[in-house]
Amino acid sequence: MSKPGKLLRDMDAFTRAGSGGERAAPEKIKPQLRSLLDDIWRIEPFSQMDEANERATVETIFADPFWAPVLQDGTRERRFFLRYAESLIRVSQAVINFDSVAWTLEAFYLHRLKRRSETFYVHAVMDCFRRPELWNEIQKHELLPVENFTLSPQLQAGTALMRHPAKDQTMVFASRLIFQRFIDFYIYDLLNGMHFGHAPFRCENCGRYYLSAAARLTRYCDGTAPQDARYTCRQYGALMRQKEKNRDHPVYALFKTRTNTIRKHHERGKISDALRAAAISQAETCRDKALFDSAYASAGYEADMELTSLYEAAKRRLGDG
């Protein structure tokens, strides 16, 4: 996330310059607004924004027909520009302020919990926010008085009649929460989630953050593993743990025997570089399938791992079979 400090200073200079004294503002402010938008679109829930419309808005603001009235005090165009720029600054700073705290909470308090439940989450939050070092860290990122962090988010709650998007637009009663600040929304979402047993954790495989969905301890998310798109991070993590724990497992023993033979055939010039790589890749596919499917491990794995079968499958991969 781009830090909006420079934009905040440039906007302050813009408002102080007086009517007609901000001719250089487009060159200084427009690129910063674009940069903040590029970052905001990657963050929930702002990823739901109409990207094309927002880009068009920025271009319209700085086009001559609109920009000329912006330079005049009291005009509708000037008020719109100031509100628009302020909203992007506030969104960006809210994310920065929240991120510094949420990262500390997860890395040093939530991640080490032995159990994942509301009671344990409460104690983790209390321990985290009692540390003076945390508040010192918060103050380093804050642009006072913009979107300051607080443990008491302010909101207005009400009930509204709305059409349910997943029920054929049927009219339903819905709770409506109104936040005056973006940081209040993020903090409320975090604390309310932990109240119901859902806390953020960082996947130890891909590094992305995910929400826990149960009290059981998990180290990985259900997203696609960056090492192998065939598996989720949770499946890939289980596979890696199994590899470490079961080096003498029959599945691995046969895999090691076959791949060693393939490498020897390659060294002796019996097979090409491409066939060697494809055969080993095929063996890895069979090995991984056997680790996840006990029926295949006992019935089809040994046959598929015969050298003739591996070479035939490898040739098909290469388009030679």
LINJOVEN-V549081 format. One record per backbone hydrogen bond with DSSP energy under -0.5 kcal/mol. CO is the residue of the C=O (numbers start at 1). NH is the residue of the N-H. E is the energy in kcal/mol with one decimal. If there is no record, write none. Layout:
# LINJOVEN-V549081
co = [CO:CO]
nh = [NH:NH]
e = [E:E]
This chain:
# LINJOVEN-V549081
co = [4:5:6:7:8:9:10:11:12:13:14:18:22:24:25:25:26:29:30:31:32:33:34:35:36:37:39:40:43:43:45:46:49:50:51:52:53:54:55:56:57:58:59:60:63:63:64:66:67:68:69:71:72:75:76:77:78:79:80:81:82:83:84:85:86:87:88:89:90:91:92:93:94:95:96:97:98:99:100:101:102:103:104:105:105:106:110:115:117:118:119:120:121:122:123:124:125:126:128:130:131:131:132:133:134:135:136:137:138:138:142:143:145:146:156:158:160:160:162:163:164:164:167:170:172:174:176:178:181:182:183:184:185:186:187:188:189:190:191:192:193:193:194:197:199:201:201:203:208:210:215:219:221:223:225:228:231:232:233:234:235:236:237:238:239:240:241:242:246:249:250:251:252:253:254:255:256:257:258:259:260:261:262:263:264:265:265:266:272:273:274:275:276:277:278:279:280:281:282:283:284:285:286:287:288:289:292:293:294:295:296:296:300:301:303:306:307:308:309:310:311:312:313:314:315:315:315:316]
nh = [8:9:10:11:12:13:14:15:16:17:18:21:25:28:29:30:30:33:34:35:36:37:38:39:40:41:42:43:46:47:48:49:51:54:55:56:57:58:59:60:61:62:63:63:66:67:68:70:71:71:72:20:75:79:80:81:82:83:84:85:86:87:88:89:90:91:92:93:94:95:96:97:98:99:100:101:102:103:104:105:106:107:108:109:110:111:113:117:121:122:123:124:125:126:127:128:129:130:131:132:134:135:136:137:138:139:140:141:141:142:144:146:147:143:178:176:162:174:172:165:167:169:170:164:162:160:158:156:185:186:187:188:189:190:191:192:193:194:195:196:196:198:197:199:212:203:210:207:203:201:116:204:234:233:228:231:225:236:237:238:239:240:241:242:243:244:245:246:249:253:254:255:256:257:258:259:260:261:262:263:264:265:266:267:268:270:271:269:276:277:278:279:280:281:282:283:284:285:286:287:288:289:290:291:292:293:294:297:298:299:300:301:304:305:306:310:311:312:313:314:315:316:317:318:319:320:321:319]
e = [-2.5:-2.0:-2.7:-2.7:-1.9:-2.2:-2.1:-2.2:-1.6:-1.3:-0.5:-1.9:-1.6:-1.4:-3.7:-0.6:-1.2:-2.2:-2.1:-2.1:-2.4:-2.2:-2.3:-1.5:-2.8:-2.3:-1.4:-2.0:-0.6:-0.9:-1.8:-1.7:-1.2:-2.3:-2.4:-2.1:-2.1:-2.1:-2.1:-2.4:-2.5:-1.6:-0.5:-0.9:-0.9:-3.0:-1.9:-1.0:-1.3:-0.7:-1.7:-1.5:-1.3:-2.0:-2.3:-2.3:-2.4:-2.2:-2.7:-2.6:-2.1:-2.3:-1.7:-2.1:-2.6:-2.4:-2.3:-2.6:-2.3:-2.2:-2.2:-2.8:-2.6:-2.8:-1.9:-1.1:-3.1:-2.5:-1.1:-2.7:-2.4:-2.6:-2.2:-1.2:-2.8:-2.6:-1.7:-0.6:-2.5:-2.6:-1.8:-2.0:-2.5:-2.5:-2.6:-2.3:-2.6:-0.9:-1.2:-0.5:-0.9:-1.1:-2.0:-2.0:-2.4:-2.2:-1.1:-0.8:-1.1:-1.3:-0.7:-3.0:-0.6:-0.6:-2.8:-3.1:-0.6:-2.7:-3.1:-0.5:-1.1:-1.4:-1.8:-2.9:-2.6:-3.0:-2.0:-2.3:-1.1:-1.9:-2.5:-2.5:-2.4:-2.1:-2.7:-3.0:-1.8:-2.0:-1.8:-1.2:-0.5:-3.2:-1.4:-0.6:-2.6:-0.5:-2.9:-1.2:-3.4:-2.7:-1.1:-2.8:-1.3:-2.4:-0.6:-1.9:-2.8:-2.9:-2.8:-2.0:-2.3:-2.5:-2.3:-2.3:-2.0:-2.0:-2.3:-2.2:-1.6:-2.6:-2.3:-1.8:-3.0:-2.1:-2.5:-2.5:-2.0:-1.8:-2.4:-2.2:-2.0:-2.5:-1.9:-2.4:-1.9:-2.6:-0.8:-1.4:-2.4:-2.3:-2.4:-2.6:-2.3:-2.2:-2.1:-2.2:-2.2:-1.9:-2.2:-2.6:-2.7:-2.1:-2.3:-1.8:-1.3:-1.8:-0.5:-2.1:-1.7:-1.4:-1.1:-2.4:-2.2:-1.4:-1.4:-2.7:-2.8:-2.2:-2.5:-2.4:-2.3:-1.9:-1.9:-1.9:-0.6:-3.2:-1.0:-0.8]
